[in-house]
Amino acid sequence: MKLTADSLAKHLRERLLPAYLISGDEPLLAGEAADAVRARARAAGFTEREVHFIERAADWDDVRASAANLSLFGARRVVEIRLASGRPGAGADATLGKLLAARDPDMLLLILAPRLERDAQAADWVRSLETHGAWVQIWPVDGTRLPAWLAARGRKLGLEVSEEALELLAARTEGNLLAAHQELSKLTLLAPGGRVSAQTVLESVADSARFDAFQLHEAALGGEAARTLRVLAGLRAEGSEATLALWALARALRDLWSVRAGAASASPWQRQGAALARAARRAPRLPYAALTLRAARADRMIKGRLPGDAWEEMALLAAELCGRAVLGAPALPLR
């Protein structure tokens, strides 16, 4: 069975399965999902909890030894296994497959893992867990869905957040849901009557946004000029490699060209699929020769073969990718 962070609560009200896998790279949502499973297990009489950290193959021996021992006083227990990697190796197939097949009514398996890549999802232990239990995949909340996520969180905390305040709060906490949750909790103490205005956010919320190259690619592909420049500036402020930022912009340029040529395939990722749909509307009008020249100039600046600030050149490239007119690029030297 596959579940999402949103459907897990309803599922747990109706039943409790013998095993749960929670995977993803969003610590706040993964932690809340694990807490929900633990709370439901305690209510069902699982009063003991064992935690195992799997960092090397030998760590599986401790899991097998623990499972073979009877719990003290015969209490029901939660065996929590935390994987350091999404590819735990053959030990996971052997150990977890055996534990799941045993169907011990006094043991509940809770497995916490990073995001599983596509090949890791086909592992025997994952398939076995889907058969005997549930897999909760945790997905990041992207910038377009973040205001709605913040509004829902705010309502749970008794806050009435204005639309302008939501947009400002999203801009200051994008990519950092833990900071977003903390800021909302702080606003419950600072906002008079639970009403949060843009001014309240400006006065009390720190800029805790975190960005990565994939967010830059998605924003540029979707033509979101303001967000693209904000992500690019955030990457620069965080000390990210300029090469990585240029890779994201160059990838967006290639994807736009593929859309124009009709060669772009549907993306398995919902966020990128939406960005591709927006890209289709402007892809035929973009000056690809000038964009390629701008990317080449930024690359030479990064390598020290051309004077100038590579980040500023990439800002111009980002704006042009989003369909905004900027100053024309100087000719690229042949050497």
PLY file of the C-alpha trace (Angstrom):
ply
format ascii 1.0
element vertex 335
property float x
property float y
property float z
element edge 334
property int vertex1
property int vertex2
end_header
0.00 0.00 0.00
1.20 3.49 -0.83
0.23 6.51 1.26
1.02 10.21 1.30
1.64 12.52 4.24
-1.91 13.85 3.77
-3.64 10.45 3.61
-1.71 8.89 6.51
-3.87 10.43 9.27
-7.12 9.06 7.81
-5.51 5.66 7.29
-4.30 5.46 10.91
-7.78 6.30 12.22
-9.12 3.27 10.38
-6.37 0.66 10.85
-2.80 -0.10 11.88
-0.61 -2.22 9.62
2.34 -4.33 10.83
4.96 -2.23 8.99
5.50 1.30 7.70
8.22 2.79 5.51
8.54 6.58 5.60
10.95 7.97 3.01
11.80 11.47 1.84
14.13 14.42 2.30
11.72 16.76 4.09
12.58 16.38 7.82
9.50 18.15 9.20
6.93 16.11 7.27
8.83 12.83 7.71
9.13 13.43 11.45
5.44 14.22 11.78
4.49 11.09 9.84
6.70 8.95 12.09
5.20 10.57 15.21
1.70 9.77 13.95
2.59 6.09 13.48
4.23 5.92 16.93
1.21 7.53 18.60
-1.21 5.12 16.90
1.00 2.20 17.88
1.03 3.29 21.55
-2.75 3.52 21.50
-2.83 -0.05 20.16
-0.70 -1.34 23.04
2.82 -1.20 21.58
4.49 0.08 24.75
8.14 -0.66 23.97
10.32 0.94 21.30
13.69 -0.14 19.93
15.73 2.05 17.58
18.41 0.71 15.22
20.67 2.88 13.04
21.82 1.11 9.86
25.07 2.56 8.56
26.95 -0.63 7.60
26.12 -4.24 6.75
27.01 -5.54 10.23
24.27 -3.38 11.79
21.65 -5.77 10.44
22.98 -8.42 12.85
21.70 -6.33 15.77
18.26 -6.10 14.17
18.07 -9.87 13.69
19.29 -10.55 17.22
16.77 -8.12 18.69
13.90 -9.60 16.71
14.83 -13.10 17.88
14.68 -12.13 21.56
11.38 -12.11 23.39
10.40 -8.66 24.66
10.71 -8.13 28.40
7.42 -9.14 30.13
6.05 -10.02 26.68
5.19 -6.40 25.84
4.33 -5.40 22.30
7.07 -3.30 20.70
7.87 -0.97 17.84
11.13 -1.83 16.09
12.32 1.39 14.45
15.00 1.10 11.77
16.69 4.27 10.50
18.50 3.89 7.20
21.44 6.17 6.45
21.06 5.49 2.73
18.26 4.73 0.33
20.27 1.68 -0.78
20.75 -0.40 2.40
22.07 -3.42 0.47
21.40 -7.14 0.58
21.06 -7.07 4.36
17.78 -5.20 4.03
16.34 -7.78 1.63
17.30 -10.68 3.88
16.43 -9.18 7.26
13.34 -7.14 6.48
11.93 -9.81 4.19
12.17 -12.35 7.00
10.67 -10.05 9.62
7.78 -9.08 7.37
7.04 -12.67 6.42
7.00 -13.71 10.12
3.98 -11.45 10.80
4.67 -11.22 14.52
1.53 -9.60 16.00
3.58 -8.21 18.90
6.06 -6.33 16.67
5.49 -3.30 14.45
8.22 -2.26 12.00
8.80 1.45 11.40
11.49 2.15 8.77
12.76 5.69 8.16
14.79 6.34 5.02
15.97 9.17 2.75
14.27 9.62 -0.60
14.43 6.39 -2.60
15.65 6.66 -6.18
13.76 4.78 -8.87
16.10 1.76 -8.89
16.00 1.54 -5.08
12.19 1.49 -5.17
12.35 -1.83 -7.03
14.33 -3.56 -4.24
12.84 -6.72 -2.78
12.50 -5.25 0.71
10.48 -2.29 -0.60
8.14 -4.56 -2.55
7.73 -6.84 0.45
6.93 -3.90 2.67
4.30 -2.61 0.22
2.72 -6.08 0.34
2.65 -6.43 4.13
2.48 -2.79 5.20
2.45 0.77 3.86
4.96 3.07 2.21
4.59 6.77 2.96
6.47 8.86 0.40
7.25 12.38 1.60
7.50 15.02 -1.14
8.81 18.57 -0.73
6.30 21.42 -0.83
7.28 23.49 -3.88
7.03 27.26 -4.11
3.67 27.25 -5.92
1.99 25.13 -3.22
3.75 26.68 -0.23
1.27 29.55 0.40
-1.65 27.07 0.57
0.40 24.81 2.86
1.18 27.77 5.13
-2.48 28.82 5.18
-3.57 25.32 6.23
-0.90 25.18 8.94
-1.88 28.62 10.13
-5.54 27.61 10.49
-4.54 24.64 12.64
-2.68 27.05 14.91
-5.62 29.45 15.05
-4.06 32.04 12.74
-5.80 34.06 10.06
-3.02 34.96 7.59
-3.67 37.48 4.84
-2.87 36.56 1.23
-0.08 39.15 1.07
1.39 37.83 4.31
1.28 34.26 2.97
3.22 35.26 -0.15
5.81 37.09 1.92
6.13 34.24 4.41
6.52 31.75 1.54
9.28 33.86 -0.04
11.17 33.98 3.28
10.90 30.27 4.13
10.82 28.47 0.77
12.76 25.21 0.86
12.82 25.17 4.67
9.53 23.83 6.02
10.92 23.47 9.52
11.66 27.22 9.60
8.20 27.91 8.15
6.53 25.90 10.90
8.64 27.60 13.56
7.76 31.05 12.23
4.04 30.23 12.25
4.34 29.02 15.85
6.09 32.27 16.74
3.35 34.29 15.06
0.75 32.74 17.40
2.45 34.73 20.17
3.07 37.92 18.22
-0.03 38.37 16.07
-2.81 40.29 17.84
-6.05 38.31 17.75
-4.44 35.67 15.56
-4.55 37.96 12.51
-1.30 38.03 10.57
-0.64 40.89 8.13
2.28 41.47 5.77
3.60 44.06 8.22
3.61 41.46 11.01
5.65 39.12 8.82
8.10 41.86 7.88
8.68 42.73 11.51
9.00 39.23 12.93
9.96 36.63 10.30
13.61 36.12 9.40
14.63 35.19 5.87
15.20 31.41 6.20
14.67 30.36 2.60
16.89 27.59 1.28
17.29 26.76 -2.37
18.86 24.13 -4.57
19.73 23.80 -8.24
16.57 21.81 -8.99
14.40 24.68 -7.74
16.37 27.05 -9.99
15.80 24.78 -12.99
12.09 24.44 -12.24
11.56 28.21 -11.80
13.49 29.09 -14.98
11.69 26.43 -17.00
8.33 27.70 -15.79
9.16 31.31 -16.64
8.83 32.60 -13.06
11.24 35.53 -13.40
11.01 36.92 -9.86
11.32 33.50 -8.24
14.15 32.45 -10.57
16.20 35.52 -9.63
15.39 35.03 -5.94
16.54 31.39 -6.05
19.70 32.38 -7.94
20.50 35.10 -5.38
19.80 32.62 -2.58
22.22 30.07 -4.04
24.90 32.74 -4.30
24.33 33.88 -0.71
24.54 30.29 0.53
27.93 29.83 -1.14
26.77 27.35 -3.76
29.06 26.55 -6.65
28.46 28.80 -9.65
28.96 25.76 -11.90
25.95 24.05 -10.32
23.73 27.10 -10.85
24.82 27.36 -14.49
24.08 23.64 -14.95
20.50 24.24 -13.77
20.00 27.18 -16.14
21.60 25.33 -19.06
19.34 22.36 -18.38
16.31 24.68 -18.47
17.57 26.04 -21.81
17.88 22.50 -23.21
14.40 21.59 -21.96
12.92 24.73 -23.54
14.55 23.87 -26.86
13.13 20.34 -26.60
9.67 21.80 -25.98
10.05 24.04 -29.03
11.16 21.09 -31.14
8.32 18.94 -29.82
10.74 16.44 -28.31
9.97 17.05 -24.62
8.45 14.03 -22.88
6.07 14.13 -19.94
7.87 14.45 -16.64
7.28 11.92 -13.83
7.58 14.81 -11.37
4.41 16.84 -10.87
6.28 20.12 -10.34
8.41 19.81 -13.47
5.40 18.68 -15.46
3.61 21.93 -14.58
6.73 23.94 -15.47
6.93 22.19 -18.86
3.31 23.11 -19.54
4.08 26.78 -18.88
7.26 26.54 -20.95
5.31 25.43 -24.01
3.64 28.83 -24.25
6.85 30.84 -24.59
9.38 28.33 -25.98
8.73 29.22 -29.66
9.55 32.90 -29.05
12.88 32.64 -27.22
16.18 33.73 -28.88
18.09 30.47 -28.45
21.29 31.62 -30.13
21.57 34.60 -27.77
20.71 32.43 -24.75
23.40 29.91 -25.69
25.90 32.75 -26.08
24.96 34.11 -22.65
25.44 30.66 -21.08
28.82 30.28 -22.79
29.93 33.68 -21.45
28.96 32.69 -17.91
30.88 29.44 -18.29
34.03 31.27 -19.38
33.70 33.72 -16.49
33.46 30.82 -14.03
36.64 29.33 -15.53
38.47 32.66 -15.44
38.77 32.85 -19.22
36.61 35.96 -19.52
36.47 38.98 -17.21
33.21 39.67 -15.42
30.92 38.37 -12.67
29.50 34.98 -13.61
26.58 35.36 -11.17
25.51 38.64 -12.77
25.78 37.06 -16.21
23.62 34.17 -15.00
21.06 36.65 -13.65
20.77 38.09 -17.15
20.49 34.57 -18.57
17.79 33.70 -16.02
15.74 36.78 -16.92
16.04 36.02 -20.64
15.02 32.39 -20.11
11.86 33.70 -18.46
11.12 35.86 -21.49
12.26 39.19 -20.03
14.17 41.56 -22.31
17.58 42.67 -21.00
20.66 44.34 -22.46
22.09 42.52 -25.43
25.03 40.23 -24.77
28.44 41.34 -26.10
30.09 39.10 -28.64
31.91 36.08 -27.22
35.68 36.19 -27.90
36.96 33.34 -29.99
39.83 32.73 -27.54
0 1
1 2
2 3
3 4
4 5
5 6
6 7
7 8
8 9
9 10
10 11
11 12
12 13
13 14
14 15
15 16
16 17
17 18
18 19
19 20
20 21
21 22
22 23
23 24
24 25
25 26
26 27
27 28
28 29
29 30
30 31
31 32
32 33
33 34
34 35
35 36
36 37
37 38
38 39
39 40
40 41
41 42
42 43
43 44
44 45
45 46
46 47
47 48
48 49
49 50
50 51
51 52
52 53
53 54
54 55
55 56
56 57
57 58
58 59
59 60
60 61
61 62
62 63
63 64
64 65
65 66
66 67
67 68
68 69
69 70
70 71
71 72
72 73
73 74
74 75
75 76
76 77
77 78
78 79
79 80
80 81
81 82
82 83
83 84
84 85
85 86
86 87
87 88
88 89
89 90
90 91
91 92
92 93
93 94
94 95
95 96
96 97
97 98
98 99
99 100
100 101
101 102
102 103
103 104
104 105
105 106
106 107
107 108
108 109
109 110
110 111
111 112
112 113
113 114
114 115
115 116
116 117
117 118
118 119
119 120
120 121
121 122
122 123
123 124
124 125
125 126
126 127
127 128
128 129
129 130
130 131
131 132
132 133
133 134
134 135
135 136
136 137
137 138
138 139
139 140
140 141
141 142
142 143
143 144
144 145
145 146
146 147
147 148
148 149
149 150
150 151
151 152
152 153
153 154
154 155
155 156
156 157
157 158
158 159
159 160
160 161
161 162
162 163
163 164
164 165
165 166
166 167
167 168
168 169
169 170
170 171
171 172
172 173
173 174
174 175
175 176
176 177
177 178
178 179
179 180
180 181
181 182
182 183
183 184
184 185
185 186
186 187
187 188
188 189
189 190
190 191
191 192
192 193
193 194
194 195
195 196
196 197
197 198
198 199
199 200
200 201
201 202
202 203
203 204
204 205
205 206
206 207
207 208
208 209
209 210
210 211
211 212
212 213
213 214
214 215
215 216
216 217
217 218
218 219
219 220
220 221
221 222
222 223
223 224
224 225
225 226
226 227
227 228
228 229
229 230
230 231
231 232
232 233
233 234
234 235
235 236
236 237
237 238
238 239
239 240
240 241
241 242
242 243
243 244
244 245
245 246
246 247
247 248
248 249
249 250
250 251
251 252
252 253
253 254
254 255
255 256
256 257
257 258
258 259
259 260
260 261
261 262
262 263
263 264
264 265
265 266
266 267
267 268
268 269
269 270
270 271
271 272
272 273
273 274
274 275
275 276
276 277
277 278
278 279
279 280
280 281
281 282
282 283
283 284
284 285
285 286
286 287
287 288
288 289
289 290
290 291
291 292
292 293
293 294
294 295
295 296
296 297
297 298
298 299
299 300
300 301
301 302
302 303
303 304
304 305
305 306
306 307
307 308
308 309
309 310
310 311
311 312
312 313
313 314
314 315
315 316
316 317
317 318
318 319
319 320
320 321
321 322
322 323
323 324
324 325
325 326
326 327
327 328
328 329
329 330
330 331
331 332
332 333
333 334
